[in-house]
Amino acid sequence: MQAVSNIASFLSLTEIPSGRITLRDDRLKHTWTIDLNPFLLSKFQVTQEFYRHVTGESPSAFDGPTHPVETVSWYDAVVFCNKLSGIEGLVKCYEINNRDFQVQFDSNANGYRLPTEAEWEYACKAGTNLIRYGELDQIGWYKTNANATTHPVGSKEPNAWGLYDMLGNVWEWCNDIYDEQVYGSYRIFRGGGWFDEERGCIATNRRRSHPSSFKIDDLGFRIARNL
């Protein structure tokens, strides 16, 4: 019970309503529409102290307990999700083979997971069709105002659904494979980070990289759950 109680102090989930989002791949000039069920999404990026509490590890390049954890791979992020699910007695969303970094995803499990990129963009836009939910200086940390570092989560204005740092501070890993035929197992990340110019911090930006080896100091994650 003590472990669950401690975890509760870090969790701040908000219910995202059902809806529809149209995504675009600028590389392929392709659009597609996805209908979403309601889901839970953390209001804040996972912090360094939260990550350390669950995993016992401190991988970040910048030091600050309430700063977002960064320098974590996609694989690190899903291991965190599974460990958190185990602490709370939930069904784990990921079956992980540690020898070769192979991961199977159970979309019906009730444990913690990364948001899909459709969920991420839909939540970022918060019922609008805008590329930003406010003036960037007011909502996000990016190259012009970040002083080359991350900042405590939640220190800028949230969007209309109460989500903080959806743009800027650190990029966020999403659950999805980008394009398996061309890029293999590369996973998607969204949102822009402290190192990015203003043009990089928009709701529709899509980037990708290797799930187990790619770790940089402006890339972290937030967690989601099925309802």
trRosetta pair geometry for C-beta under 8 A, 3 or more apart (Angstrom, degrees):
i j d omega theta_ij theta_ji phi_ij phi_ji
1 4 5.7 -58 -151 40 37 111
1 5 6.1 41 152 -23 69 107
2 5 5.5 -55 -148 36 32 114
2 6 6.4 32 154 -19 66 104
3 6 5.8 -54 -150 35 31 111
3 7 6.4 32 152 -19 65 106
3 87 5.4 -123 141 -159 121 106
4 7 5.6 -54 -149 36 32 113
4 8 6.5 42 151 -30 64 101
4 87 6.6 167 -83 151 64 89
4 88 6.1 108 -120 -109 95 64
4 89 8.0 -15 -89 -2 126 102
5 8 5.7 -47 -152 23 32 117
5 9 7.5 36 151 -24 58 96
6 9 6.0 -50 -167 20 38 112
6 10 7.7 23 145 -9 63 103
6 53 6.5 -156 142 -170 118 132
7 10 5.9 -65 -165 37 45 106
7 11 6.3 37 148 -24 78 110
7 53 7.2 168 -93 129 65 129
7 54 7.5 72 -110 -83 103 93
7 84 6.9 141 -145 -147 133 86
7 87 5.7 139 -57 123 152 136
7 88 6.5 -124 102 -67 159 98
8 11 5.7 -57 -140 33 37 110
10 47 7.3 -136 -147 38 107 109
10 49 7.5 -157 -104 103 119 92
10 50 4.2 131 -158 -111 141 105
10 53 6.6 -171 -42 53 150 150
11 42 7.2 -105 -150 -114 61 102
12 42 6.2 81 72 -156 66 75
12 43 4.5 -53 116 28 108 115
12 44 6.1 51 59 8 121 103
13 40 4.3 18 175 180 127 114
13 41 6.7 143 -152 69 77 22
13 42 5.6 -53 -95 -91 66 52
13 43 7.2 -161 -106 -19 16 80
13 225 6.7 -16 -137 25 151 117
14 40 7.0 153 72 -151 28 68
14 41 6.2 -31 60 65 79 74
14 42 7.8 96 13 -150 77 13
14 43 5.4 82 -16 -70 113 91
14 161 6.4 146 126 156 143 91
14 162 5.3 159 -95 79 162 119
14 163 6.8 -129 44 -68 140 82
15 38 6.1 11 -178 178 97 116
15 39 7.7 169 -150 91 58 25
15 40 5.9 -41 -96 -96 55 70
15 227 6.8 60 -133 -88 100 134
16 36 7.9 -35 120 135 114 134
16 38 6.2 172 86 -154 57 65
16 39 5.4 -10 54 63 106 71
16 40 7.1 165 9 -104 85 17
16 41 5.3 36 -27 4 125 115
16 119 7.1 112 89 -162 158 92
16 122 7.2 103 171 111 133 106
16 123 5.1 -59 -116 -98 145 102
16 161 6.6 44 -110 -179 79 152
17 38 5.4 -38 -142 -103 31 99
18 35 7.6 15 -178 176 98 82
18 36 5.9 -177 -149 97 58 70
18 37 5.4 -33 -105 -145 102 30
18 38 4.8 -65 -47 -47 76 72
19 35 7.8 -154 114 -150 27 57
19 36 5.6 -2 60 54 62 106
19 122 6.0 161 79 -164 119 128
19 127 7.7 -134 -105 -97 161 65
20 33 6.1 11 -179 -177 105 104
20 34 7.0 169 -151 85 61 43
20 35 5.2 -28 -99 -102 84 63
20 36 7.0 -180 -86 13 30 82
21 33 7.2 172 89 -149 36 62
21 34 5.7 -14 61 58 83 90
21 36 6.6 30 4 -18 103 123
21 118 5.2 158 68 -165 129 85
21 121 5.8 137 -178 91 147 106
21 122 4.1 -108 -57 -77 139 101
21 125 7.6 147 -119 33 112 137
22 31 5.7 17 175 -180 104 112
22 32 7.1 177 -150 90 66 27
22 33 4.6 -30 -96 -94 79 81
22 34 7.9 161 -91 16 32 67
23 31 6.7 168 86 -151 45 63
23 32 5.8 -14 58 61 91 77
23 33 7.8 170 16 -89 69 31
23 34 6.9 22 -6 1 110 111
23 117 7.0 73 -117 116 146 108
23 118 6.1 -90 -45 -97 128 81
23 121 6.5 132 -98 39 93 159
24 30 7.2 161 -153 85 55 45
24 31 4.8 -23 -98 -97 77 84
24 204 6.5 6 49 -165 105 121
25 28 4.5 19 106 38 120 100
25 29 7.4 -52 91 4 75 15
25 30 4.7 3 50 56 106 93
25 31 7.7 -165 20 -76 67 38
25 206 6.9 -56 -114 53 66 157
26 29 6.9 25 -159 -77 35 51
26 206 7.7 171 14 38 93 109
34 118 4.3 -40 70 -139 151 155
36 39 7.2 -76 172 -3 106 111
36 118 6.2 -173 -74 130 116 113
36 119 6.1 139 -135 -91 138 73
36 122 5.8 -130 2 25 160 176
37 226 7.8 22 95 -146 127 86
37 227 7.1 -145 138 44 105 106
38 227 5.0 -11 103 19 94 153
39 115 7.6 136 113 -120 145 93
39 119 6.1 -30 54 -135 147 133
39 224 5.8 17 150 -175 125 111
39 225 6.8 171 -175 82 85 44
39 226 6.0 -57 -124 -117 92 38
39 227 5.7 -144 -109 -15 36 94
40 224 6.3 149 86 -163 62 59
40 225 4.3 -6 60 57 116 92
40 226 7.6 -3 20 67 90 8
40 227 6.1 128 -27 -68 87 83
41 115 6.0 21 -113 -76 110 131
41 119 7.0 174 -77 158 127 113
41 123 5.4 -1 32 -124 172 160
41 163 6.7 -7 110 -102 121 126
41 222 6.7 54 -178 126 86 122
41 223 7.7 170 -150 96 50 44
41 224 5.0 -17 -100 -105 69 86
42 45 7.7 128 105 -85 121 14
42 46 7.2 59 94 -63 165 69
42 222 4.6 -148 63 -176 110 101
42 223 4.9 62 -19 53 126 75
42 224 7.3 -111 -4 -70 78 45
43 154 7.4 44 129 -90 104 110
43 158 7.3 -31 -167 -120 100 136
43 162 5.7 -49 -123 134 114 91
43 163 5.6 -144 -141 -114 56 51
43 164 5.9 48 157 10 81 93
44 47 6.9 -1 134 -41 126 96
44 153 4.3 89 -163 146 111 139
44 154 5.4 -41 -102 -46 116 104
44 164 5.5 -1 -98 58 68 115
44 165 6.9 52 -144 32 60 120
44 222 6.8 178 105 -117 33 115
45 68 4.0 -9 112 -113 133 120
45 69 7.7 -156 145 33 99 67
45 153 5.1 -154 47 -108 87 130
45 164 7.8 -99 -5 94 78 88
45 165 5.4 -66 -15 95 112 137
45 169 6.5 -159 3 109 152 136
45 170 6.2 122 -160 52 162 107
45 172 6.6 -131 -112 -93 104 110
45 220 5.3 73 -178 100 123 133
45 221 7.0 137 -153 87 84 23
45 222 5.0 -93 -110 -68 47 93
46 50 5.2 -127 -165 87 77 129
46 51 5.6 91 148 -60 113 95
46 68 6.7 80 72 -151 51 77
46 69 5.3 -34 107 26 94 113
46 77 8.0 163 25 -132 150 89
46 80 7.0 62 -163 148 167 154
46 220 6.3 -155 55 167 87 114
46 221 5.8 8 15 80 118 74
46 222 6.1 173 -23 -107 76 44
46 223 6.4 73 -63 -23 111 98
47 50 4.5 97 55 7 81 104
47 51 6.8 -145 94 -5 42 88
47 65 6.6 43 155 155 120 54
47 66 5.3 -40 -143 -141 140 37
47 67 6.6 118 -147 71 83 29
47 68 6.2 -86 -105 -106 48 35
47 69 6.4 97 153 -27 18 83
47 153 5.8 -115 -79 5 98 129
48 51 5.7 -56 -145 38 30 112
48 52 6.2 28 157 -17 65 109
48 58 6.6 48 -172 -138 103 84
48 60 5.2 -64 -104 -3 117 147
48 63 7.7 141 -177 -149 175 40
48 64 6.3 128 18 81 140 52
48 65 5.5 -122 76 -134 104 32
48 66 7.5 -57 35 -13 91 11
48 67 5.6 26 -11 67 117 79
48 68 7.3 94 -36 134 75 15
48 69 4.9 138 -87 -81 54 76
49 52 5.7 -53 -142 40 31 111
49 53 6.2 39 155 -27 64 105
49 65 3.9 38 -48 -169 116 93
49 66 6.7 -11 7 -67 119 49
50 53 5.7 -54 -149 31 28 114
50 54 6.6 16 157 -9 63 108
50 69 7.4 -111 64 -25 88 120
51 54 6.2 -65 -151 41 28 103
51 55 5.9 -22 171 24 68 115
51 57 6.9 -63 144 75 97 80
51 58 7.6 125 99 -104 108 48
51 59 7.7 -79 139 25 143 94
51 69 4.0 62 -22 -70 153 154
51 72 7.5 -127 -141 -68 147 148
51 80 6.4 -47 -131 -121 80 137
52 55 6.7 -74 -122 58 22 79
52 56 6.5 41 -168 -130 60 13
52 57 6.5 -137 -111 67 61 34
52 58 5.3 16 -93 -75 115 84
54 80 5.7 79 105 -152 140 82
54 83 5.1 123 168 106 100 121
54 84 5.3 -29 -133 -73 140 84
54 87 6.9 -110 -129 -17 86 147
55 79 7.3 70 -108 117 122 105
55 80 5.9 -59 -52 -102 121 83
55 83 6.1 125 -83 58 71 166
59 69 6.9 64 56 -171 94 101
59 70 7.7 -133 102 90 95 39
59 71 4.8 -149 139 97 99 102
59 72 5.7 118 76 -74 146 79
59 76 7.2 -28 -1 -159 164 159
59 215 7.3 -80 162 -169 133 140
60 63 6.9 151 97 -83 112 41
60 67 7.0 137 178 97 161 116
60 69 5.5 -124 -64 -144 114 56
60 70 5.2 78 -126 47 88 71
60 71 5.6 153 -118 31 35 110
60 150 7.9 -70 -167 26 127 148
60 217 7.5 93 -165 -134 66 82
61 70 6.5 -51 22 88 90 109
61 71 5.2 120 -26 -39 89 135
61 217 3.9 -39 30 -111 142 123
62 67 5.7 -92 108 136 115 161
62 70 7.0 41 27 39 98 122
62 149 5.4 126 -119 -157 140 90
62 150 4.8 175 61 30 156 104
62 217 6.7 108 -17 -168 92 112
63 67 7.6 110 121 30 17 140
64 67 3.4 78 78 -12 114 117
64 150 7.0 -154 43 90 131 104
64 152 6.5 -115 153 -75 132 74
66 152 4.2 19 110 -136 110 99
66 153 6.2 -126 166 26 79 81
67 150 4.6 101 -168 110 116 119
67 151 6.6 -171 -117 121 90 9
67 152 5.8 -76 -76 -87 56 44
67 153 7.1 130 -145 -26 23 76
68 150 5.7 -124 42 -166 87 141
68 153 5.6 98 -62 -67 82 106
68 165 7.2 -170 -54 146 133 160
68 169 5.7 102 -1 149 136 117
68 170 4.7 -137 94 14 145 130
68 220 4.3 -145 155 13 116 169
69 72 5.9 36 136 -20 106 134
69 220 5.2 130 81 -133 62 117
69 221 7.8 -30 75 36 101 76
70 150 6.4 -177 -13 -54 136 147
70 170 5.0 -149 -89 -118 115 146
70 216 7.3 -50 170 103 106 50
70 217 5.2 80 123 -156 132 42
70 218 6.3 1 -149 -84 146 12
70 219 5.8 111 -150 59 91 43
70 220 4.7 -76 -86 -61 66 94
71 215 4.8 55 -168 164 56 106
71 216 6.6 -106 -97 111 59 9
71 217 5.4 3 -57 -87 95 60
71 219 7.6 105 -62 60 26 83
72 76 4.0 -127 -168 90 91 139
72 77 5.8 110 133 -56 121 80
72 80 7.8 6 -171 -23 148 135
72 173 7.9 -92 101 -16 97 135
72 215 6.0 100 -8 -129 2 103
72 219 7.2 -139 55 107 66 85
72 220 6.3 60 37 -125 114 57
72 221 7.0 -85 87 2 128 107
73 76 4.6 110 50 1 73 98
73 77 7.1 -131 99 -4 46 85
73 210 7.8 -42 -145 106 113 76
73 211 6.3 89 167 161 104 44
73 212 5.4 56 162 -149 154 24
73 213 6.6 80 -109 13 136 10
73 214 6.0 116 -121 64 87 55
73 215 5.0 -65 -57 -67 74 93
74 77 5.6 -55 -154 33 35 115
74 78 6.6 25 154 -13 68 103
74 114 7.7 -39 -153 -40 85 164
74 173 4.8 165 -106 -147 77 140
74 187 4.4 88 -98 50 164 153
74 189 7.9 -134 -78 -62 101 102
74 211 3.8 -70 63 -145 127 77
74 212 7.2 -67 57 -58 86 40
74 214 7.5 33 -7 60 92 99
75 78 6.2 -57 -147 38 31 102
75 79 6.4 35 153 -20 65 106
75 96 8.0 114 -157 -139 88 122
75 101 5.6 -53 -108 -148 145 107
75 103 7.2 -163 -116 -44 80 135
75 211 5.3 100 -42 145 86 88
75 212 4.3 35 -16 -103 144 71
76 79 5.7 -56 -151 36 31 114
76 80 6.5 37 150 -22 64 103
76 215 7.5 54 2 -97 140 117
77 80 5.6 -50 -155 31 33 116
77 81 6.7 35 148 -20 64 102
77 114 6.0 53 133 -71 125 121
77 173 4.9 -174 11 61 168 148
77 220 8.0 132 -94 178 117 48
77 221 4.4 75 -131 0 134 163
78 81 5.2 -43 -148 32 42 117
78 82 6.5 44 152 -18 66 100
78 93 7.8 -110 -154 85 96 102
78 94 4.7 91 172 -56 116 169
78 96 7.0 158 116 -81 113 123
78 103 6.1 48 105 -141 161 151
78 113 7.5 8 -125 -141 83 64
78 114 6.6 -65 -81 -16 81 111
79 82 5.8 -54 -150 37 32 110
79 83 6.4 31 153 -18 65 106
79 94 7.9 -91 -74 84 37 145
79 96 6.6 66 -91 -99 78 171
80 83 5.8 -58 -147 37 30 109
80 84 6.2 28 156 -18 66 108
80 221 7.9 153 59 70 141 133
80 223 7.9 -119 114 -80 109 120
81 84 5.8 -58 -149 38 28 110
81 85 6.3 31 153 -21 64 106
81 92 7.8 118 121 -151 84 80
81 93 6.3 -41 137 43 128 115
81 94 6.5 89 83 3 116 122
81 111 6.9 109 158 137 90 105
81 112 4.3 -146 -155 106 82 95
81 113 5.4 80 -170 -98 151 31
81 114 6.7 -101 -55 -35 148 68
81 223 6.1 159 -104 -125 94 111
82 85 5.6 -52 -147 35 32 113
82 86 6.4 35 154 -21 64 104
82 92 4.6 37 -135 -145 85 120
82 93 7.2 -127 -83 44 74 70
82 94 5.3 -89 -65 56 115 103
82 96 6.6 -97 -29 -9 164 129
82 111 7.1 43 -115 147 46 149
82 112 7.8 -135 -54 67 24 91
83 86 5.6 -53 -151 34 32 114
83 87 6.6 36 151 -22 64 102
84 87 5.7 -50 -150 31 34 113
84 88 6.5 13 157 -2 65 110
84 111 7.7 136 90 -176 81 98
84 112 4.8 -8 88 29 121 150
84 223 7.2 -40 71 -124 162 162
85 88 6.2 -72 -150 49 29 98
85 90 4.3 -95 -159 74 82 102
85 91 7.0 -56 176 84 128 23
85 92 4.7 145 93 -97 145 64
85 93 6.8 176 -60 -3 158 80
85 109 7.7 16 -147 149 152 124
85 111 3.1 16 -123 -151 136 123
85 112 5.0 -149 -60 22 89 83
86 89 7.6 39 -174 -70 30 28
86 90 7.7 -87 -54 50 22 68
86 92 6.6 7 -56 -70 82 111
88 111 7.7 148 67 -129 111 79
88 112 7.9 92 32 -23 135 108
90 109 7.5 101 151 163 94 95
90 110 5.2 -121 -161 98 104 87
90 111 3.9 145 118 -94 114 74
90 112 7.1 101 77 -14 147 71
91 106 7.4 -79 139 98 110 143
91 109 4.2 -137 110 -152 105 93
91 110 5.2 79 36 35 99 79
91 111 5.2 -130 82 -27 47 100
92 95 7.5 118 107 -70 115 54
92 106 7.6 90 104 37 58 125
92 109 6.3 -40 95 -177 25 155
92 111 4.9 -4 -110 11 28 168
93 105 6.2 1 156 -153 88 74
93 106 5.4 -146 -153 59 49 82
93 107 7.7 53 -153 -92 100 24
93 109 4.4 -167 -93 69 60 132
93 111 4.8 -140 -27 72 83 103
93 112 6.9 -118 1 81 123 34
93 113 4.1 -39 69 -76 172 111
94 103 5.4 -26 -162 -163 110 106
94 104 7.1 141 -159 73 55 48
94 105 5.9 -23 -101 -102 70 62
94 106 7.4 -147 -67 16 24 82
94 113 7.3 140 -36 -113 95 90
95 103 7.0 146 74 -159 53 51
95 104 4.2 -8 55 57 107 102
95 105 8.0 -139 21 -61 76 21
95 106 7.1 79 -20 -27 96 103
96 102 7.6 152 -156 85 44 53
96 103 5.4 -8 -105 -107 71 81
97 100 5.7 -3 113 47 116 81
97 101 7.2 -34 82 31 78 7
97 102 4.2 10 44 56 121 95
97 103 7.4 -141 23 -67 74 42
98 101 7.5 23 -150 -74 29 46
101 211 7.0 158 161 96 124 105
101 212 4.2 -31 -145 -75 157 149
103 211 7.6 -113 15 143 132 152
105 113 7.5 82 -149 -138 107 131
105 175 6.8 94 -126 -173 156 116
106 109 4.2 74 100 -25 114 111
107 226 7.9 106 167 -67 59 133
108 226 7.4 3 -155 -32 31 173
109 113 7.6 121 76 -49 107 123
109 226 7.4 146 86 13 44 130
110 225 7.0 34 -180 -171 56 102
110 226 5.9 -97 -117 62 53 107
111 225 7.1 -117 134 -123 22 95
112 223 4.9 -12 -168 -172 113 128
112 224 7.3 133 -159 69 63 38
112 225 5.7 -50 -102 -78 54 93
113 175 6.3 20 159 -89 107 128
113 223 7.1 124 64 -159 27 77
113 224 5.5 -43 76 70 78 87
113 225 6.9 129 24 -93 82 44
113 226 7.9 38 21 -25 125 82
114 173 5.7 -65 -135 112 146 93
114 174 5.8 154 148 -159 117 28
114 175 4.3 166 85 -66 101 76
114 221 6.0 -66 -115 -163 105 129
114 223 7.0 -76 -93 -120 42 51
114 224 6.5 44 161 21 17 103
115 119 4.1 -129 -172 91 104 121
115 120 4.6 134 106 -61 128 82
115 123 7.1 -69 -153 11 161 140
115 174 5.9 -57 87 -131 72 82
115 175 6.5 -138 101 -13 23 102
115 222 7.1 8 -4 84 114 90
115 223 7.9 139 -31 -180 80 19
115 224 4.1 110 -74 -35 75 142
116 119 4.6 97 53 7 80 102
116 120 6.9 -141 94 -8 42 87
116 174 6.1 50 -174 -179 23 108
116 175 5.0 -51 -89 44 54 116
116 176 5.6 68 -150 -44 75 105
117 120 5.2 -49 -144 35 38 117
117 121 6.3 32 160 -15 69 103
117 174 4.2 73 -70 155 74 167
117 175 7.5 -134 -25 44 66 70
117 176 5.0 -64 -6 20 105 134
117 188 4.9 -21 -69 103 133 151
117 190 6.1 143 -134 -46 89 133
117 206 7.0 43 -162 -118 146 104
118 121 6.3 -55 -144 39 28 102
118 122 6.1 27 157 -17 63 114
119 122 5.8 -61 -144 42 26 112
119 123 6.0 23 160 -16 65 111
119 224 6.4 51 129 -116 152 160
120 123 6.0 -62 -148 39 24 106
120 124 6.2 26 155 -22 63 109
120 172 6.8 179 -138 94 135 125
120 174 5.3 -90 -18 -98 145 119
120 190 5.0 129 134 53 144 156
120 191 7.5 -96 172 -51 122 104
121 124 5.5 -53 -144 35 32 115
121 125 6.3 24 160 -13 66 108
121 190 6.9 -123 -65 -150 78 154
121 203 5.6 105 -146 166 79 94
121 204 6.8 58 -135 -98 126 50
122 125 6.2 -61 -148 40 25 104
123 126 6.7 25 179 -70 39 68
123 161 6.5 -107 -160 72 73 151
123 163 6.0 85 158 -37 104 166
123 166 7.1 -158 113 -117 90 137
124 133 7.0 -148 166 -28 64 120
124 159 6.8 151 -165 -40 40 163
124 163 7.3 -103 -100 94 45 143
124 166 4.3 167 -119 167 87 137
124 167 7.0 97 -156 -47 118 86
124 190 7.5 -124 -40 144 149 130
124 191 7.0 -157 -102 -100 141 91
124 203 4.5 168 116 -129 129 104
125 128 5.1 -136 174 64 86 72
125 129 6.6 27 -168 -100 137 23
125 130 6.4 154 -142 51 88 64
125 133 6.9 173 -139 -70 30 101
125 159 7.9 143 140 -166 7 152
125 203 5.3 90 -66 -171 84 163
126 133 5.7 50 30 -113 123 137
126 159 4.2 178 -22 145 150 124
126 160 4.2 151 145 49 135 94
126 161 4.3 -154 -126 -7 107 102
126 163 7.1 -162 -73 28 119 113
127 160 6.2 -72 38 80 115 140
127 161 7.4 136 -8 -49 102 107
128 133 6.8 147 36 -108 137 79
128 160 7.5 114 -21 9 108 137
130 133 6.4 133 82 -84 122 45
130 203 7.3 96 103 8 58 139
131 202 4.1 -17 172 -160 109 110
131 203 5.2 -161 -158 26 45 92
131 204 5.9 -61 -124 3 91 104
132 135 7.7 79 128 -96 136 11
132 136 6.1 -69 -146 -70 155 81
132 139 7.0 158 -179 55 103 146
132 167 6.2 -24 -126 -22 89 169
132 201 7.4 52 -98 121 114 87
132 202 6.1 -79 -56 -122 85 67
132 203 6.6 -174 -75 -23 38 96
133 139 6.3 146 75 -127 86 164
133 159 3.9 -6 141 -118 168 102
133 160 6.6 -137 -162 -9 124 83
133 166 7.2 50 14 61 131 131
133 167 7.6 175 24 -1 90 123
133 203 7.7 87 -31 -61 85 126
134 138 5.3 -86 138 81 123 116
134 139 4.4 129 66 -41 114 129
134 157 6.0 -42 74 88 170 129
134 159 7.3 -156 -11 -104 105 65
135 138 4.5 68 73 13 93 111
135 139 6.8 148 75 -2 46 96
136 139 6.2 -76 -135 50 31 92
136 140 5.3 -49 -165 48 73 107
136 142 6.3 -20 165 11 122 137
136 167 6.8 -90 -128 120 86 133
136 168 7.1 126 -167 -45 91 134
136 198 5.7 158 55 -137 170 94
136 201 5.9 106 -135 91 125 133
137 140 7.9 -63 -86 55 11 65
137 144 7.5 -62 -92 92 94 123
137 145 5.8 121 -131 -40 81 153
138 156 6.5 129 150 -167 40 98
138 157 5.0 0 151 15 92 126
139 156 5.1 107 -163 147 23 124
139 157 5.1 -65 -94 64 68 89
139 158 7.8 106 -136 -111 92 6
139 159 7.3 54 -144 -67 133 71
139 166 7.9 -31 162 47 116 84
139 167 6.1 48 117 58 112 109
139 168 7.2 138 111 24 71 127
140 156 5.8 179 -60 106 23 173
140 165 6.7 112 -116 -131 75 53
140 166 7.9 -83 -84 66 112 53
140 167 4.2 -70 -74 102 148 85
140 168 2.6 131 180 13 106 138
140 169 6.6 -118 -155 -18 76 78
140 192 7.0 43 176 92 149 122
140 201 5.6 169 115 -179 159 148
141 145 6.3 -120 -135 90 58 95
141 146 4.2 91 175 -96 95 101
141 150 7.1 111 100 -146 152 44
141 151 4.9 164 -71 16 157 123
141 156 6.8 -154 -34 -36 76 135
141 165 7.5 -11 17 -124 95 97
141 168 4.5 152 53 158 48 118
141 169 4.6 76 46 -76 111 62
141 194 5.0 -17 128 -101 105 86
142 145 6.4 53 53 36 63 86
142 146 6.0 -168 68 -25 11 116
142 167 7.8 -24 -58 146 116 89
142 168 4.6 -90 -54 -113 82 111
142 192 6.3 -13 -104 152 110 124
142 193 7.5 122 -115 107 66 27
142 194 6.4 -161 -119 -135 24 32
142 196 5.4 -62 -149 76 98 79
142 197 7.1 54 163 180 119 10
142 198 6.2 113 116 -86 154 50
142 200 7.4 160 -147 66 123 98
142 201 5.0 -92 -88 -30 138 146
143 146 6.4 -45 -101 27 16 110
143 194 7.1 112 -74 158 46 48
143 195 6.0 32 -84 -179 92 27
143 196 5.9 -134 -29 84 102 26
143 197 5.4 -28 25 -83 139 44
143 198 7.7 -99 41 -35 98 57
144 197 7.8 67 -34 -139 92 54
144 198 6.8 10 -10 -53 127 96
146 149 6.2 -166 156 54 90 50
146 150 7.5 -14 -167 -97 119 22
146 151 6.7 -130 -139 -26 82 111
146 168 7.4 -167 -69 -170 123 109
146 169 7.8 167 -114 -99 126 42
146 194 3.8 169 178 -154 164 96
146 195 7.8 -85 69 -56 149 35
148 194 7.1 114 -145 141 20 117
148 195 7.6 48 -129 -96 61 74
149 194 6.4 -90 89 169 20 161
150 169 5.8 61 -145 -167 84 76
150 170 6.1 -4 -110 -48 119 102
150 194 5.6 -132 -84 -29 51 146
150 217 7.8 -130 -31 164 109 85
150 218 7.4 175 -72 -112 95 66
151 155 5.5 -96 140 49 116 139
151 169 6.2 -100 45 -116 84 96
151 194 7.5 140 -7 -93 86 126
152 155 4.9 90 78 -37 90 125
153 164 6.1 112 172 107 82 128
153 165 5.6 -83 -142 -5 79 149
153 169 7.0 83 -103 -168 67 162
154 158 7.7 -8 -133 -65 71 99
154 164 4.4 21 -97 159 58 175
154 165 7.1 -71 -51 -17 39 109
156 164 6.7 141 65 -159 77 92
156 165 6.6 114 44 -73 112 69
156 168 7.4 37 15 78 163 132
156 169 7.9 -147 10 -48 127 114
158 161 7.7 -114 154 73 111 46
158 162 5.1 16 146 -149 154 31
158 163 5.7 139 -161 61 101 29
158 164 4.8 -63 -95 -74 87 69
159 162 7.3 -58 69 11 63 17
159 163 5.2 -8 37 55 104 88
159 166 6.0 -9 -20 15 126 139
163 166 5.3 54 123 -50 115 116
165 168 6.3 -104 -149 80 70 76
165 169 4.4 -18 -152 16 119 144
165 170 7.7 27 165 34 125 67
165 191 7.9 55 146 174 68 137
166 191 5.8 -129 167 -128 51 117
166 203 7.5 13 137 -105 117 87
167 191 5.6 -150 -105 -166 41 76
167 192 5.4 22 -163 49 72 119
167 201 4.5 96 -180 177 105 99
167 202 7.1 30 -123 -84 128 16
167 203 7.0 -70 -73 -68 113 64
168 191 7.3 -100 5 156 28 90
168 192 5.4 -15 -69 105 45 106
168 193 6.6 101 -154 -137 37 18
168 194 6.7 76 -172 -75 79 50
168 196 7.5 -135 -107 54 65 110
168 201 5.1 18 -58 -131 80 141
169 193 6.4 -62 93 -140 30 61
169 194 6.0 17 -140 -52 23 89
170 191 7.8 42 105 95 43 123
170 193 4.8 19 -131 -120 34 107
170 194 6.9 -16 -71 -8 56 91
170 218 5.2 -168 -126 -175 71 50
170 219 5.7 173 -179 -91 101 9
170 220 4.0 62 108 9 147 101
171 189 4.5 63 152 148 118 122
171 190 6.6 151 -163 71 83 23
171 191 5.4 153 -133 62 51 91
171 192 6.4 154 -84 51 77 4
171 193 4.8 -61 -26 -46 75 110
171 207 6.9 -44 -147 53 149 130
171 218 6.0 70 2 128 90 80
171 219 4.4 -21 63 -110 104 73
171 220 7.2 144 74 28 51 55
172 189 6.0 169 80 -160 33 85
172 190 5.6 -32 62 63 89 76
172 191 5.0 45 14 13 99 141
172 219 7.7 -177 -68 -158 18 62
172 220 6.3 -24 -102 83 63 65
172 221 5.2 107 -156 -119 75 43
172 222 5.7 -20 -142 8 135 85
173 187 6.3 27 -156 124 97 128
173 188 7.7 121 -159 89 52 50
173 189 5.0 -44 -94 -98 44 96
173 219 7.0 73 -48 173 84 99
173 220 7.5 -107 0 126 88 26
173 221 4.4 -32 39 -90 95 112
174 187 6.9 -171 71 168 65 95
174 188 4.5 -24 55 87 115 99
174 189 6.3 174 4 -101 80 36
174 190 5.8 50 -36 -5 120 110
175 187 7.6 -98 158 -153 16 116
176 187 6.7 139 85 -150 44 74
176 188 4.9 8 72 16 96 122
177 180 5.2 27 145 -63 140 92
177 183 8.0 173 178 84 86 102
177 185 6.4 -83 -122 -150 110 41
177 186 6.8 96 -158 74 70 52
177 187 6.2 -63 -101 -97 43 60
177 188 7.7 89 150 -18 7 90
178 183 5.2 -6 75 64 116 145
178 186 4.7 -32 24 101 121 102
178 187 6.6 157 -28 -145 88 11
178 188 5.1 135 -82 -66 84 84
178 206 7.6 136 -131 163 103 113
178 208 3.7 -2 -63 -109 153 152
179 182 4.5 4 116 40 119 105
179 183 5.0 83 66 18 82 103
179 186 7.4 -3 42 63 64 113
179 208 7.7 -115 12 -34 83 177
180 183 7.1 -74 -104 64 17 67
180 184 6.3 22 -154 -147 56 16
180 185 7.3 33 -122 -78 81 37
183 186 3.9 -46 145 21 121 131
183 208 6.2 46 152 124 166 142
185 210 7.2 52 86 -143 94 62
185 211 5.5 -77 137 5 106 119
186 208 4.4 69 150 158 118 114
186 209 5.9 -114 -146 161 98 5
186 210 6.0 -55 -102 -79 73 39
186 211 7.1 180 -130 -34 26 80
187 208 6.4 178 88 -148 26 82
187 209 7.2 -30 55 63 68 51
187 211 4.7 78 -8 -87 119 96
188 206 6.0 -42 -148 -159 112 91
188 207 7.1 127 -157 76 60 42
188 208 5.3 -40 -96 -92 52 86
189 207 5.3 -31 64 76 84 95
189 208 7.1 157 14 -94 73 34
189 209 7.2 -16 5 20 117 95
189 219 5.9 -11 -167 -142 165 110
190 205 6.6 141 -145 84 65 78
190 206 6.7 -23 -95 -106 84 53
190 207 7.5 172 -79 30 37 80
191 201 7.2 5 163 -140 50 71
191 203 8.0 8 -103 -116 57 44
191 205 7.3 -139 -12 66 13 110
192 196 4.5 -111 -157 57 93 156
192 200 4.7 134 -116 123 107 85
192 201 3.3 -144 89 -99 173 69
192 202 7.1 87 -35 9 130 42
192 205 6.3 79 -51 52 87 152
193 196 5.4 108 54 -8 59 106
193 200 8.0 -44 32 122 59 127
193 201 8.0 -165 8 -88 24 98
193 218 3.2 119 142 169 153 113
193 219 6.7 -74 -65 -63 149 53
194 218 5.4 -140 38 -119 81 114
195 217 8.0 93 -35 86 129 88
195 218 4.8 -115 7 -42 108 161
196 199 8.0 -123 165 67 98 56
196 200 3.4 -113 -175 81 123 139
196 201 5.6 141 99 -47 129 87
196 218 7.4 163 -23 152 89 152
197 200 5.3 102 58 -1 66 103
197 201 8.0 -147 98 -3 39 89
198 201 6.2 -70 -156 35 37 103
199 202 7.2 -28 -176 -20 41 116
200 205 6.3 67 -170 -108 55 163
201 205 7.5 -71 -114 3 13 145
202 205 5.2 113 63 -26 80 100
209 214 3.8 110 132 -106 127 176
210 213 4.7 -4 105 48 134 93
210 214 4.5 137 56 -22 78 105
211 214 7.4 1 -56 30 8 100
214 219 7.7 -18 135 84 96 165
215 219 7.2 -153 -152 70 41 119
216 219 4.9 71 62 9 87 115
